[in-house]
Amino acid sequence: KNALPESKKVRLVSIKKAETQVVAGMNFRLCLRVADKSHSYRVRTVVYRDLVGALMLTEWTPKGC
């Protein structure tokens, strides 16, 4: 799985698709259009929320959706 480098800043342009999956917590799969200083592009992300509510970005895949 790819991770977004901490030094790269992006801006959310739009949410193209969203899905949820119940696991031991919840996975949120999002297809996003984001933009950096030079261009915009789509990324597939997965955000995991554990049973106490903590969130963690577990996937960031450019052109993944």
C-alpha positions in Angstrom: 0.0 0.0 0.0 1.2 3.5 -0.8 1.3 6.3 1.7 1.1 10.0 1.1 4.5 11.5 1.9 4.3 13.8 4.9 5.9 16.7 2.9 3.3 16.6 0.1 0.3 18.8 0.7 -2.9 18.3 -1.3 -6.3 20.0 -1.4 -9.6 18.1 -1.6 -11.4 19.0 -4.8 -14.3 16.5 -4.6 -15.4 13.1 -3.4 -16.2 10.9 -6.3 -17.2 7.7 -4.5 -17.5 6.5 -0.9 -18.0 3.0 0.5 -17.9 1.5 4.0 -17.0 -1.9 5.3 -17.6 -3.2 8.8 -14.6 -5.0 10.3 -13.3 -4.8 13.8 -14.1 -1.2 13.5 -14.9 0.4 10.1 -13.1 0.9 6.8 -14.0 4.0 4.7 -13.0 3.6 1.0 -13.0 6.9 -0.8 -12.3 7.9 -4.3 -11.1 11.5 -4.2 -10.1 14.2 -6.6 -7.3 16.1 -5.0 -5.0 18.9 -6.2 -1.4 19.9 -5.5 0.4 23.0 -6.7 0.8 21.7 -10.3 -2.2 19.5 -11.1 -5.3 17.6 -9.9 -5.6 13.8 -9.9 -7.7 10.9 -8.4 -6.6 8.9 -5.5 -8.1 5.8 -3.7 -7.9 6.1 0.0 -8.9 3.9 2.9 -9.4 5.3 6.3 -9.8 2.9 9.2 -11.7 3.8 12.4 -11.1 1.5 15.3 -13.5 0.6 18.0 -12.7 3.6 20.2 -13.0 6.0 17.3 -9.3 6.7 16.4 -8.8 7.2 12.6 -5.8 6.0 10.6 -5.1 6.5 6.8 -4.2 3.0 5.7 -4.1 3.5 1.9 -3.3 6.3 -0.5 -3.1 5.1 -4.1 -2.8 7.6 -7.0 -4.9 6.6 -10.0 -6.5 3.9 -7.8 -10.1 4.6 -8.8 
